[in-house]
Amino acid sequence: MNVIRSLLAACLVGTPAIVATPRAQQPQNNPRVGYVYPAGGQQGTTFQVKVGGRFLDGVAGVVVSGRGVQAEVVSHDKPLNGQQITELREKLQELQKQGKGAELQKQLLDARMKIGDSLRRNANPGLAEIVTLEVTIAPDANPGDRQMRLQTPLGLTNPLVFQVGQVPEFREKDVKTGKADAELEITLPAIVNGRMIPGDIDRMQFPLRQPQQYMPGDVDRYRFHALEGRQIVIAASARDLMPYLADAVPGWFQATLALYDATGRELAYDDDYRFEPDPVLHYQIPADGDYVVEIKDALYRGREDFVYRISIGELPFVTSIFPLGGRIGERTKVAVTGWNLPTSTVTMDTKGGQPGGYSLFERSGKVGSNRVPFAVDSLPEAFERESNDSRKDAQRVALPVIVNGRIQEPGDVDVFSFTGRSGDQIVAEVLARRLDSPLDSVLELTDAAGRRLAFNDDHDDKAAGLVTHQADSLLAAALPATGTYFVRIADVQHQGGQQYAYRLRISAPRPDFELRVAPSQINASGSASVPLTVYAIRKDGFAGDIALSLKEVRKSESPEVRESDLRTSYMLSGGLVPAGQDRVRVTLTVPPVATSLAEATGPPAPTAVTVEGRANIDGRTVVHDAVPAEQMMQAFAYQHLVPADELRISVTGRGATRIAATIVSAQPVRIPAGGTVRVRVALPPAWLTFEDVKFELSEPPDGITLRDVSIDASPSASRLPPASGPPGAQFVLQADAARIMPGLRGNLIVTVSGERTGRGAQQAATARRRVPMGTLPAIAFEIVR
């Protein structure tokens, strides 16, 4: 009984499955994965990995972004469920009564192991199922991050980071010896893969231990030989692999690194790298000999999804660059500092490119360094000149401009002056933390007399989904008079140094926007409509409409799927982010799956879709693609939009209909404030096989309600196409004048559910259960007088 209570308590505490989208957007049994181990491999190798997750029955495929990585499913393992555990316990009791023979003892041990393993895994249901994959990485596969998803009959899983490396790799599990202090001997350079899980769990020596959400984690150690004078870099990847864990504080596995000599004396230690939680060590070897790297969780936690990769060796590593960016179409000479670098300068050539984010890295031989961001813009560029620490010594600049500078030392302040005219709108923005600079900036705008006109410390940039401390500044102001003005930048913590670089833009507003669309995978039965959330990140005061559309649908290259077998009529409904709003829910209606094809070959391969946003800004058309993202949570509270490589659609055959639900009434539906409007829809005939069909609004604006639903199976009675047309339904939308104002626009998402009972005389009335039937296409609305 105590075991069962602990199991229930652990389940109630939470599961490691990241809450990626609102519940209304994803089915509760949507397939999800919580870790992949190892989370990468070397070019030109084939190896097995394990993926932990939930709702993975029937997993048959793997989707990896980019080229050069192939994966096949080897096996799928699930723990015993409650009934199976009970049956096995009963069998265990019977075996215990039979005696003490060797074969009997083996059966007893096996039974205990199965029970203990299942109890442990069921305590973390989001990681309970394990899929084994065989992964092959081509010798010419580009190194760096990829994203891996599994494909199941229920659709695609969320993406996980999977890295392609360039040096030999080692795995912790290859050397588990049963000794808590076991050390793996490696040769450099190397990448070691491991997990912070309790050592006794890894060796399966706790068959009946009560399950817990977290258990004391093990400590992993790796021994290597190094020569005097070598500059050894030890860089851990943990948060990089698993950006956020919904049920963990501070929201990721907090790795620590320590380096010891052969006598056990600690030589170096790190629990983070500047403002990043993943630690990095750099150490010059003092004498030939053996050294040991140790990794553990800072809070001594352990769990299966605390996965890490450690790069160890005389590897190139970039610590800072200057400048942090350059002008589009030009060659920018960049000073590079770090460890084991072959040169101190590189040239970034952006000719033929577009403004935006690039990455810079160095190579030492064939091995590439870590990648650091490099910003490219179209504005004129300038460099800060010292001394410019006060208004008296301010560096004069002509607008618009991007100033590349540094806070050279602790307490340093940089001041820039410009001439403005009365009524001019001015924006000053810092790019530093978003470009991996440790600067925690603060900005101030003053007039010639020193009066403060605007001030900002931190500005929240929703586009920076992996930045947990928003430390860059942005301010905007209207100039009160013609004259000289001053922009002052400093580090709010009074820190400084060569690494404290920044890019300071001072210009008139440049209205623009970015888009994020979540989630990054859509799993839907044929002809279904699935909600998506589009986030508009508005810049420099842009507040206009943004029209949304599907830019392209890239069909699968799988030979089993032919153009004639699979319709490509995807439809986006509610495709508008209304002026002044930064979020809208839309629906994507997928085509019907070809039933005969699905039965013969399984569901079609996933399709990649691009959502495009288009807006009119100052008389010109501005177009941007929406970046797919996963909505993730840090420390139970903070929401982040973490970019994904692709927006993928998986169309399944389960519950598919040949006819999609449609909105018959003209859109946008105009709802009078304080009044009502009737909406008519066409339904798939299969929906009429349910009883007590209900229509409900999902996350509606406060003040809008839905009532008076009626369904008519006779299409002609509801003015729908006669005879062969689908059945009709109608309902009333009402707007409360006290809670909602005229002029509001947006989309309404309506979910439909029904009750179904088992067939047969012995089915009791209590067997009735309500099941989701689907979602209507988004209904565009406007509140009118």
NUKOL-63299 format. One record per residue (C-alpha): residue in three letters; x, y negated, z. Coordinates in steps of 0.2 Angstrom, whole numbers, padded with zeros to 4 digits, always signed. Layout:
REM NUKOL-63299
ALAXYZ/...
This chain:
REM NUKOL-63299
MET+0000+0000+0000/ASN+0014-0012+0004/VAL+0021-0009-0013/ILE+0005-0013-0022/ARG+0003-0029-0011/SER+0020-0034-0016/LEU+0016-0030-0034/LEU+0001-0041-0034/ALA+0010-0055-0025/ALA+0024-0055-0037/CYS+0011-0056-0052/LEU+0002-0071-0044/VAL+0018-0080-0041/GLY+0020-0082-0060/THR+0028-0073-0075/PRO+0043-0078-0085/ALA+0032-0081-0101/ILE+0034-0099-0105/VAL+0018-0109-0106/ALA+0020-0115-0124/THR+0003-0122-0128/PRO-0014-0125-0120/ARG-0024-0109-0117/ALA-0037-0115-0130/GLN-0023-0114-0144/GLN-0017-0097-0141/PRO-0026-0080-0137/GLN-0022-0074-0120/ASN-0015-0058-0128/ASN-0004-0068-0140/PRO+0013-0058-0141/ARG+0027-0066-0132/VAL+0045-0063-0129/GLY+0056-0069-0114/TYR+0073-0065-0118/VAL+0085-0056-0131/TYR+0100-0048-0125/PRO+0114-0049-0131/ALA+0108-0066-0138/GLY+0121-0066-0152/GLY+0134-0056-0161/GLN+0150-0058-0172/GLN+0150-0060-0190/GLY+0152-0044-0200/THR+0145-0032-0186/THR+0131-0021-0182/PHE+0124-0018-0165/GLN+0109-0016-0154/VAL+0100-0029-0144/LYS+0085-0028-0132/VAL+0070-0040-0132/GLY+0059-0041-0117/GLY+0041-0047-0119/ARG+0023-0044-0118/PHE+0009-0038-0130/LEU+0022-0030-0142/ASP+0012-0014-0146/GLY+0015-0009-0164/VAL+0030-0021-0167/ALA+0036-0017-0184/GLY+0047-0032-0190/VAL+0059-0046-0186/VAL+0060-0063-0193/VAL+0077-0072-0191/SER+0079-0090-0198/GLY+0093-0094-0210/ARG+0102-0081-0220/GLY+0114-0067-0216/VAL+0106-0059-0201/GLN+0095-0044-0203/ALA+0086-0034-0189/GLU+0076-0018-0189/VAL+0065-0011-0175/VAL+0072+0005-0167/SER+0060+0008-0152/HIS+0047+0000-0141/ASP+0046+0005-0122/LYS+0032+0000-0110/PRO+0032+0004-0091/LEU+0018+0015-0084/ASN+0002+0006-0080/GLY-0007+0007-0063/GLN-0017+0023-0068/GLN-0001+0032-0075/ILE+0009+0027-0059/THR-0005+0035-0048/GLU-0005+0051-0058/LEU+0014+0052-0057/ARG+0013+0049-0038/GLU+0001+0064-0037/LYS+0012+0074-0047/LEU+0027+0069-0036/GLN+0018+0075-0020/GLU+0014+0092-0028/LEU+0032+0094-0033/GLN+0038+0089-0015/LYS+0028+0104-0009/GLN+0036+0117-0020/GLY+0053+0118-0013/LYS+0071+0112-0016/GLY+0078+0120-0032/ALA+0090+0110-0043/GLU+0078+0109-0057/LEU+0064+0103-0045/GLN+0076+0090-0037/LYS+0079+0083-0055/GLN+0061+0082-0058/LEU+0058+0073-0042/LEU+0072+0061-0046/ASP+0065+0057-0063/ALA+0048+0054-0056/ARG+0054+0042-0043/MET+0065+0033-0056/LYS+0050+0031-0068/ILE+0039+0024-0053/GLY+0052+0012-0047/ASP+0056+0006-0065/SER+0038+0003-0069/LEU+0034-0006-0052/ARG+0049-0017-0055/ARG+0045-0021-0073/ASN+0026-0024-0070/ALA+0031-0036-0057/ASN+0037-0047-0071/PRO+0024-0043-0084/GLY+0030-0056-0096/LEU+0046-0046-0098/ALA+0039-0029-0095/GLU+0040-0022-0113/ILE+0057-0019-0121/VAL+0060-0018-0139/THR+0076-0012-0146/LEU+0083-0019-0162/GLU+0097-0015-0173/VAL+0105-0031-0179/THR+0117-0033-0194/ILE+0126-0050-0196/ALA+0134-0052-0213/PRO+0153-0057-0214/ASP+0148-0074-0222/ALA+0134-0078-0211/ASN+0135-0096-0205/PRO+0140-0097-0187/GLY+0128-0106-0175/ASP+0111-0105-0168/ARG+0097-0095-0177/GLN+0079-0092-0170/MET+0072-0074-0169/ARG+0054-0069-0168/LEU+0046-0052-0168/GLN+0031-0047-0179/THR+0017-0037-0172/PRO-0001-0032-0177/LEU-0007-0047-0166/GLY+0005-0059-0175/LEU+0022-0067-0172/THR+0030-0070-0155/ASN+0038-0087-0150/PRO+0056-0090-0156/LEU+0071-0086-0146/VAL+0089-0092-0149/PHE+0101-0080-0157/GLN+0119-0085-0160/VAL+0131-0080-0174/GLY+0149-0080-0167/GLN+0166-0079-0175/VAL+0177-0070-0162/PRO+0176-0052-0155/GLU+0162-0049-0143/PHE+0160-0039-0126/ARG+0145-0034-0117/GLU+0143-0033-0098/LYS+0133-0017-0099/ASP+0147-0007-0107/VAL+0157-0007-0091/LYS+0144-0005-0077/THR+0153+0008-0065/GLY+0143+0007-0050/LYS+0155-0004-0041/ALA+0149-0021-0036/ASP+0166-0029-0040/ALA+0169-0021-0056/GLU+0179-0032-0069/LEU+0178-0030-0088/GLU+0195-0031-0096/ILE+0194-0042-0112/THR+0206-0048-0124/LEU+0206-0066-0130/PRO+0198-0074-0139/ALA+0182-0067-0135/ILE+0163-0070-0131/VAL+0156-0060-0117/ASN+0137-0056-0115/GLY+0129-0053-0099/ARG+0114-0055-0088/MET+0112-0061-0070/ILE+0102-0046-0064/PRO+0105-0037-0048/GLY+0118-0024-0050/ASP+0107-0010-0042/ILE+0094-0014-0055/ASP+0106-0012-0069/ARG+0112+0005-0062/MET+0094+0010-0058/GLN+0098+0015-0040/PHE+0082+0008-0032/PRO+0068+0019-0037/LEU+0055+0014-0024/ARG+0061-0004-0020/GLN+0046-0016-0018/PRO+0046-0028-0033/GLN+0050-0046-0031/GLN+0049-0061-0043/TYR+0067-0064-0040/MET+0081-0053-0032/PRO+0098-0057-0027/GLY+0108-0059-0043/ASP+0125-0050-0046/VAL+0141-0058-0049/ASP+0150-0054-0066/ARG+0169-0055-0068/TYR+0180-0053-0083/ARG+0199-0050-0083/PHE+0210-0056-0097/HIS+0229-0058-0099/ALA+0236-0076-0104/LEU+0253-0083-0107/GLU+0260-0099-0099/GLY+0255-0115-0107/ARG+0240-0109-0116/GLN+0225-0121-0115/ILE+0211-0110-0111/VAL+0193-0115-0114/ILE+0179-0106-0105/ALA+0161-0112-0110/ALA+0145-0104-0104/SER+0129-0104-0114/ALA+0114-0101-0103/ARG+0102-0115-0104/ASP+0106-0116-0123/LEU+0099-0099-0125/MET+0084-0101-0114/PRO+0080-0120-0113/TYR+0065-0118-0100/LEU+0058-0105-0089/ALA+0040-0110-0084/ASP+0041-0101-0067/ALA+0059-0106-0062/VAL+0066-0121-0054/PRO+0075-0132-0060/GLY+0068-0124-0076/TRP+0083-0114-0082/PHE+0096-0101-0076/GLN+0109-0112-0068/ALA+0126-0104-0072/THR+0142-0107-0062/LEU+0160-0103-0068/ALA+0175-0100-0058/LEU+0193-0095-0064/TYR+0204-0085-0052/ASP+0222-0079-0053/ALA+0227-0061-0050/THR+0228-0064-0032/GLY+0210-0070-0030/ARG+0215-0088-0028/GLU+0202-0100-0036/LEU+0210-0111-0049/ALA+0195-0120-0057/TYR+0176-0121-0054/ASP+0162-0130-0063/ASP+0143-0129-0061/ASP+0139-0140-0076/TYR+0147-0150-0090/ARG+0144-0169-0087/PHE+0125-0170-0088/GLU+0122-0153-0096/PRO+0118-0138-0084/ASP+0129-0126-0094/PRO+0147-0126-0086/VAL+0163-0128-0096/LEU+0181-0125-0089/HIS+0197-0131-0097/TYR+0213-0124-0089/GLN+0232-0124-0094/ILE+0239-0107-0089/PRO+0253-0110-0077/ALA+0262-0093-0079/ASP+0260-0077-0088/GLY+0248-0065-0080/ASP+0231-0059-0077/TYR+0216-0071-0074/VAL+0198-0068-0069/VAL+0182-0077-0075/GLU+0167-0076-0063/ILE+0149-0081-0068/LYS+0134-0082-0056/ASP+0118-0091-0053/ALA+0121-0107-0042/LEU+0106-0101-0032/TYR+0111-0083-0032/ARG+0095-0078-0041/GLY+0094-0063-0053/ARG+0082-0058-0066/GLU+0082-0050-0083/ASP+0080-0066-0093/PHE+0095-0074-0085/VAL+0105-0071-0101/TYR+0122-0079-0104/ARG+0136-0079-0117/ILE+0153-0085-0112/SER+0166-0091-0125/ILE+0184-0088-0118/GLY+0201-0092-0126/GLU+0212-0105-0134/LEU+0197-0111-0144/PRO+0194-0128-0151/PHE+0182-0139-0141/VAL+0176-0157-0144/THR+0174-0167-0129/SER+0170-0184-0137/ILE+0170-0194-0153/PHE+0170-0212-0158/PRO+0161-0219-0166/LEU+0145-0209-0163/GLY+0138-0213-0180/GLY+0140-0222-0196/ARG+0131-0230-0211/ILE+0123-0220-0224/GLY+0132-0218-0240/GLU+0149-0222-0233/ARG+0164-0213-0227/THR+0166-0215-0208/LYS+0183-0211-0200/VAL+0179-0203-0183/ALA+0192-0201-0168/VAL+0190-0184-0160/THR+0196-0179-0143/GLY+0195-0162-0135/TRP+0205-0146-0132/ASN+0214-0136-0145/LEU+0210-0147-0159/PRO+0221-0147-0175/THR+0218-0166-0178/SER+0213-0181-0169/THR+0202-0189-0183/VAL+0190-0182-0196/THR+0180-0191-0210/MET+0161-0190-0211/ASP+0155-0193-0229/THR+0137-0196-0230/LYS+0136-0201-0248/GLY+0120-0194-0256/GLY+0112-0191-0238/GLN+0098-0198-0229/PRO+0098-0207-0212/GLY+0096-0196-0197/GLY+0105-0184-0186/TYR+0120-0174-0192/SER+0133-0163-0183/LEU+0152-0164-0182/PHE+0164-0150-0178/GLU+0182-0146-0180/ARG+0190-0130-0186/SER+0206-0121-0179/GLY+0210-0109-0192/LYS+0194-0100-0196/VAL+0186-0103-0179/GLY+0174-0118-0177/SER+0172-0129-0162/ASN+0156-0134-0153/ARG+0145-0145-0163/VAL+0142-0163-0157/PRO+0128-0175-0164/PHE+0133-0189-0176/ALA+0119-0202-0181/VAL+0118-0210-0198/ASP+0108-0226-0201/SER+0106-0239-0215/LEU+0109-0255-0205/PRO+0126-0264-0206/GLU+0139-0258-0193/ALA+0151-0267-0181/PHE+0163-0262-0168/GLU+0164-0269-0150/ARG+0179-0280-0147/GLU+0185-0283-0129/SER+0185-0294-0119/ASN+0166-0297-0120/ASP+0161-0295-0101/SER+0151-0311-0099/ARG+0141-0323-0108/LYS+0156-0334-0109/ASP+0166-0321-0118/ALA+0151-0313-0128/GLN+0155-0305-0144/ARG+0145-0314-0158/VAL+0135-0303-0170/ALA+0124-0306-0185/LEU+0107-0297-0186/PRO+0102-0284-0190/VAL+0117-0274-0184/ILE+0122-0257-0175/VAL+0137-0260-0163/ASN+0148-0245-0159/GLY+0155-0248-0142/ARG+0161-0240-0126/ILE+0160-0244-0108/GLN+0178-0243-0106/GLU+0180-0241-0087/PRO+0169-0241-0071/GLY+0160-0257-0069/ASP+0163-0263-0087/VAL+0149-0273-0095/ASP+0148-0278-0114/VAL+0139-0294-0119/PHE+0134-0298-0137/SER+0126-0315-0143/PHE+0116-0318-0158/THR+0106-0333-0165/GLY+0087-0331-0166/ARG+0072-0342-0171/SER+0056-0346-0161/GLY+0044-0331-0163/ASP+0056-0319-0169/GLN+0053-0301-0163/ILE+0069-0292-0157/VAL+0072-0274-0153/ALA+0088-0268-0144/GLU+0090-0249-0143/VAL+0104-0238-0136/LEU+0109-0221-0143/ALA+0121-0213-0131/ARG+0114-0199-0120/ARG+0105-0192-0136/LEU+0121-0191-0144/ASP+0130-0182-0130/SER+0138-0197-0122/PRO+0138-0197-0103/LEU+0133-0216-0103/ASP+0117-0220-0092/SER+0113-0236-0101/VAL+0104-0252-0095/LEU+0100-0266-0106/GLU+0096-0284-0103/LEU+0090-0298-0115/THR+0093-0316-0109/ASP+0092-0334-0116/ALA+0106-0347-0117/ALA+0102-0352-0099/GLY+0103-0335-0092/ARG+0085-0332-0090/ARG+0080-0314-0092/LEU+0067-0311-0106/ALA+0067-0292-0106/PHE+0075-0277-0096/ASN+0076-0258-0098/ASP+0084-0244-0089/ASP+0077-0228-0097/HIS+0066-0226-0112/ASP+0057-0209-0114/ASP+0060-0202-0132/LYS+0047-0187-0135/ALA+0058-0182-0150/ALA+0072-0177-0138/GLY+0065-0161-0132/LEU+0081-0154-0125/VAL+0085-0170-0115/THR+0080-0168-0097/HIS+0086-0185-0091/GLN+0081-0199-0103/ALA+0095-0211-0100/ASP+0095-0222-0116/SER+0087-0239-0115/LEU+0076-0249-0127/LEU+0068-0266-0125/ALA+0058-0277-0136/ALA+0053-0296-0135/ALA+0047-0311-0144/LEU+0060-0325-0144/PRO+0053-0341-0136/ALA+0063-0354-0145/THR+0077-0356-0158/GLY+0094-0354-0151/THR+0107-0342-0144/TYR+0102-0326-0135/PHE+0113-0312-0126/VAL+0111-0293-0125/ARG+0120-0286-0110/ILE+0124-0267-0109/ALA+0131-0257-0094/ASP+0131-0241-0086/VAL+0118-0241-0072/GLN+0129-0230-0061/HIS+0144-0241-0064/GLN+0153-0227-0072/GLY+0164-0228-0088/GLY+0178-0221-0098/GLN+0183-0217-0116/GLN+0169-0204-0117/TYR+0156-0217-0112/ALA+0152-0222-0130/TYR+0136-0230-0137/ARG+0127-0236-0153/LEU+0118-0252-0149/ARG+0105-0257-0162/ILE+0099-0276-0162/SER+0087-0280-0176/ALA+0069-0285-0180/PRO+0057-0271-0177/ARG+0058-0256-0189/PRO+0041-0248-0188/ASP+0041-0230-0191/PHE+0036-0213-0184/GLU+0041-0195-0181/LEU+0029-0180-0180/ARG+0030-0164-0170/VAL+0018-0149-0172/ALA+0015-0136-0159/PRO+0015-0121-0158/SER+0028-0116-0170/GLN+0019-0100-0174/ILE+0001-0097-0179/ASN-0007-0080-0177/ALA-0024-0078-0185/SER-0036-0065-0192/GLY-0041-0068-0210/SER-0052-0083-0213/ALA-0049-0089-0196/SER-0047-0107-0190/VAL-0033-0110-0178/PRO-0030-0126-0168/LEU-0013-0135-0168/THR-0008-0151-0159/VAL+0001-0164-0169/TYR+0011-0177-0159/ALA+0015-0194-0166/ILE+0031-0202-0159/ARG+0028-0220-0164/LYS+0043-0232-0166/ASP+0045-0251-0165/GLY+0027-0255-0163/PHE+0020-0245-0177/ALA+0002-0241-0173/GLY-0007-0237-0189/ASP-0016-0221-0196/ILE-0005-0206-0201/ALA-0013-0195-0214/LEU-0008-0176-0212/SER-0008-0163-0226/LEU+0001-0147-0230/LYS+0016-0151-0240/GLU+0020-0134-0246/VAL+0016-0115-0243/ARG+0031-0104-0246/LYS+0025-0087-0250/SER+0033-0071-0243/GLU+0047-0064-0254/SER+0042-0047-0248/PRO+0040-0035-0264/GLU+0024-0028-0256/VAL+0015-0044-0256/ARG+0009-0050-0274/GLU+0001-0066-0279/SER-0014-0057-0284/ASP-0016-0048-0267/LEU-0015-0063-0256/ARG-0024-0080-0258/THR-0014-0095-0253/SER-0029-0107-0250/TYR-0023-0113-0233/MET-0034-0128-0227/LEU-0030-0142-0214/SER-0045-0150-0206/GLY-0045-0166-0196/GLY-0029-0172-0205/LEU-0027-0189-0197/VAL-0018-0196-0182/PRO-0029-0212-0179/ALA-0022-0229-0177/GLY-0015-0232-0159/GLN-0016-0213-0154/ASP+0000-0202-0152/ARG-0009-0185-0152/VAL-0022-0176-0162/ARG-0028-0158-0162/VAL-0031-0151-0180/THR-0036-0134-0187/LEU-0027-0124-0200/THR-0039-0111-0209/VAL-0030-0096-0216/PRO-0035-0086-0231/PRO-0044-0070-0230/VAL-0032-0055-0229/ALA-0033-0042-0243/THR-0041-0028-0233/SER-0034-0014-0245/LEU-0017-0021-0245/ALA-0017-0023-0226/GLU-0022-0004-0224/ALA-0009+0001-0236/THR+0006-0009-0231/GLY+0001-0018-0215/PRO-0002-0036-0213/PRO+0006-0048-0225/ALA+0024-0055-0220/PRO+0024-0071-0211/THR+0022-0087-0222/ALA+0032-0104-0218/VAL+0021-0119-0219/THR+0026-0138-0219/VAL+0014-0151-0212/GLU+0018-0168-0219/GLY+0013-0186-0212/ARG+0010-0201-0223/ALA+0007-0219-0217/ASN+0007-0236-0225/ILE+0019-0247-0216/ASP+0021-0265-0221/GLY+0015-0261-0239/ARG+0026-0246-0242/THR+0022-0228-0240/VAL+0032-0219-0227/VAL+0032-0200-0227/HIS+0039-0188-0214/ASP+0038-0169-0212/ALA+0032-0163-0195/VAL+0045-0154-0185/PRO+0038-0138-0178/ALA+0040-0137-0159/GLU+0036-0127-0144/GLN+0028-0136-0129/MET+0038-0130-0114/MET+0038-0134-0096/GLN+0052-0139-0084/ALA+0051-0137-0065/PHE+0032-0134-0066/ALA+0028-0152-0071/TYR+0038-0160-0085/GLN+0033-0156-0103/HIS+0045-0155-0118/LEU+0043-0153-0136/VAL+0057-0142-0141/PRO+0061-0141-0160/ALA+0059-0124-0169/ASP+0067-0120-0186/GLU+0050-0116-0195/LEU+0031-0116-0193/ARG+0027-0098-0197/ILE+0009-0091-0200/SER+0005-0073-0198/VAL-0012-0067-0205/THR-0018-0051-0197/GLY-0032-0040-0202/ARG-0040-0038-0185/GLY-0057-0047-0184/ALA-0054-0054-0201/THR-0070-0060-0211/ARG-0071-0063-0230/ILE-0080-0080-0227/ALA-0073-0094-0216/ALA-0084-0105-0205/THR-0086-0122-0213/ILE-0093-0139-0208/VAL-0108-0143-0219/SER-0111-0161-0212/ALA-0102-0175-0220/GLN-0086-0181-0210/PRO-0081-0191-0201/VAL-0097-0187-0190/ARG-0102-0204-0184/ILE-0109-0203-0166/PRO-0118-0218-0159/ALA-0112-0224-0142/GLY-0126-0219-0131/GLY-0134-0209-0144/THR-0133-0192-0153/VAL-0130-0184-0170/ARG-0134-0167-0177/VAL-0120-0157-0185/ARG-0123-0142-0197/VAL-0111-0128-0200/ALA-0110-0112-0210/LEU-0105-0096-0201/PRO-0097-0080-0206/PRO-0111-0067-0207/ALA-0101-0056-0195/TRP-0103-0068-0181/LEU-0122-0065-0181/THR-0118-0047-0175/PHE-0115-0055-0158/GLU-0128-0059-0145/ASP-0130-0076-0135/VAL-0118-0085-0147/LYS-0111-0101-0138/PHE-0103-0116-0145/GLU-0091-0126-0133/LEU-0080-0141-0135/SER-0062-0138-0132/GLU-0053-0153-0123/PRO-0065-0166-0129/PRO-0063-0185-0126/ASP-0071-0190-0109/GLY-0089-0194-0113/ILE-0093-0183-0128/THR-0104-0167-0125/LEU-0111-0153-0136/ARG-0129-0147-0133/ASP-0145-0140-0141/VAL-0137-0126-0152/SER-0148-0116-0164/ILE-0144-0103-0176/ASP-0154-0098-0191/ALA-0149-0082-0201/SER-0159-0089-0215/PRO-0147-0100-0225/SER-0161-0109-0235/ALA-0169-0115-0218/SER-0153-0125-0214/ARG-0151-0132-0231/LEU-0136-0120-0235/PRO-0134-0111-0251/PRO-0148-0099-0254/ALA-0149-0080-0255/SER-0131-0075-0254/GLY-0125-0089-0243/PRO-0119-0088-0225/PRO-0130-0091-0210/GLY-0132-0108-0203/ALA-0130-0116-0186/GLN-0133-0133-0179/PHE-0129-0142-0163/VAL-0130-0160-0156/LEU-0116-0171-0151/GLN-0119-0184-0138/ALA-0108-0199-0133/ASP-0110-0207-0116/ALA-0110-0226-0118/ALA-0103-0228-0101/ARG-0088-0218-0104/ILE-0084-0220-0122/MET-0082-0236-0133/PRO-0086-0239-0151/GLY-0071-0237-0163/LEU-0064-0221-0155/ARG-0059-0209-0169/GLY-0052-0191-0168/ASN-0056-0173-0170/LEU-0067-0161-0160/ILE-0062-0143-0158/VAL-0077-0131-0156/THR-0074-0114-0150/VAL-0088-0100-0153/SER-0090-0085-0142/GLY-0103-0071-0140/GLU-0109-0057-0130/ARG-0107-0039-0135/THR-0114-0023-0127/GLY-0109-0005-0130/ARG-0120+0006-0140/GLY-0130+0020-0133/ALA-0143+0023-0120/GLN-0131+0026-0105/GLN-0123+0008-0107/ALA-0128-0002-0092/ALA-0133-0021-0093/THR-0117-0024-0084/ALA-0107-0018-0099/ARG-0111-0035-0108/ARG-0095-0045-0110/ARG-0092-0062-0118/VAL-0078-0062-0131/PRO-0071-0076-0142/MET-0077-0076-0160/GLY-0067-0090-0167/THR-0064-0108-0169/LEU-0073-0120-0181/PRO-0063-0131-0192/ALA-0059-0147-0184/ILE-0073-0160-0184/ALA-0068-0178-0188/PHE-0078-0190-0178/GLU-0080-0209-0175/ILE-0089-0218-0161/VAL-0100-0231-0169/ARG-0112-0244-0161/
